[in-house]
Amino acid sequence: MSIVRALVKISSRAPASAYRAYSWRTSQRAFASQANASKLRESLSDPSLFKENAYIDGKWIASKSGRTFDVVDPATGKIIGTCPEMTGNETATAINVAQRAFHDFQHTTARQRMDILKRWFELMNKHKNDLAKILMFENGRPASAAGAEITYAASFFEWFQGEAVRNYGDTIQGSAAGNRVLTLKLPIGVVGILTPWNFPCAMITRKVGAAVAAGCTVVLKPAAETPYSALALAELGERAGLPKGVFNIVTTHENVSEVGKELCENNVVKKISFTGSTGVGKTLMAQSSSSLKKLSLELGGNAPFIIFNDAQIESAVAGLMAAKFRASGQTCVCANRIYVQSKIYDSFIAAFAAEVERSMISGASEDPRTSLGCLINAKAVQKVERLVKDATEHGAEVVIGGKKAGHEMDTFYPPTILKNMKPTMQAFSEEIFGPVVSFFKFETEDEVLALANNADVGLASYVYTENLPVAWRMAEALQTGMTGINIGVISDAVAPFGGIKHSGFGREGGRVGLDEFQIMKTITIGGLGIPESKLSSI
């Protein structure tokens, strides 16, 4: 409901005092938003990177209705700015703009696109501190972790600038002597991209970098919680030389379903790339069926982390720290179910708990000592509390944590370790998405493999062992799209990223990442080779 309509509604049935109270609260809220946005903008070395408008056809625009939504720093609860509340109709406009831009952009040379991505990468590095600060405020990420994401995000532009010029087809000897066959890889067209809040910069560059390298144009809908990283990237893209209409951003909070539906059902859009929950992914897939779009879906996870008796304890502790606490446990590849073989079960938990207590420090995002940030909102904390409560009520033991931290904000939850977990507990089948480490004991390789594969999803898995045959067998048998062997961080611009089962399909990054945004055309040429008149003499 717009502010104007809300005021009219109140005035029609409430006394003037209610109207004045509502008006005062609204004006105070707007004033606070403007003040905090100004404060954030002024803290940047380049204040023009902080944008509060959508970006369509190279223009920074408001919504036609004039409506906006607030963006909140989850670590403090303060409004840091607003963004336009766009609609499905405005999304359709952006799609048409992208289609017009595609008419010319598809014919740019691979080297031209490489140069744009190269400059984009360089600009991200130049403005790394500002980009990290924007991400920190909208996501609640600690400063050091925010900077690490910007480095990671920029690496996709660096990778795909090279892949843009390594775009090869094939030549094939036809079955008939006079035929020649060749294949070309061509840009698929306008791409609809929907990204999550947990990696507000990297999930964009991983998709947009590949799309631009392929010669596609983009309409992006970033998460309502974290639109400013996307808008800052658009500003840098413009400086890097992206032609108008190649990269467009539609912001929305209340109209997410409407905007997503338009992207999926609009026949102009030829490809949807989405990172998010399995439930939403299924909805987007169903909505895209009428236009038979190409899809890549990177959905939910429930990653098993398996530690055998012969594992190097110190290395496994470090790997689990990295795999569990990145983004406060809010990543789709975070370790969710930790299986430790019986001989080292107690000693490993003790070593891990000591490291958690030593190194996991909650606090203000700006504080360089902070290593564990907040969760994205109070609802996320409530889910974690529910899973911990269920586990403890059914026999799990709390080693450390387990109770909400004494922070002013209700978005913080302490690092928590649970042991004596059972497959009947909710945390076995639900993605935790928080700083809770749940330990399960196992005896044999076959037992842990059955437990690990007992999941509808299959994105990532991790194995720690010094036994190469065991490592290889587990890597092949685990039903996940990715497996880390003796390593807790598997995300890399050079490596294909994606899952199987209900974790979706398609791969992002790596050499195959470009393929997701291309079509393959086969061309057969006849009348070549040995003339038909001479074939009879052979």
Buried (B, 14 or more C-beta within 10 A) or exposed (E): EEBEEEBEEBBEEEEEEEBEEBBEEEEEBBEBBBEBBEEBBEBBEBEEBBBBBBBBBBEBBBBEEEBBBBBBBBBBBBBBBBBBBBBBEBBBBBBBBBBBBBEEBBEBEBEBBBBBBBBBBBBBEBBBBBBBBBBBBBBBBBBBBBBBBBBBBBBBBBBBBBBBEEBEBEEEEBEBBBBBBBEBBBBBBBBBBBBBBBBBBBBBBBBBBBBBBBBBBBBBBBBBBBBBBBBBBBBBBBBBBBBBBBBBBBBBBBBBEBBBBBBBBBEBBBBBBBBBBBEBBBBBBEBBEEBEBBBBBBBBBBBBBBBBBEBBBEBBBBBBBBBBBBBBBBBBBBBBBBBBBEEBBEEBBEBBBEBBBEEBEBBBBEEEEBBBBBBBBBEBBBBBBEBBEBBBEEEBBBBBBBEBBEBEBBBBBBBBBBBBBBEEBBBBBBBBBBBBBBBBBBEEBEEBBEBBBBBEBBBBBBBBBEBEEBBEBBBEBBBBBBBBBBBBEBBEBEBBBBBBBBBBBBBBBBBBBBBBBBBEEEEEEEEEBEEEEEEEEE
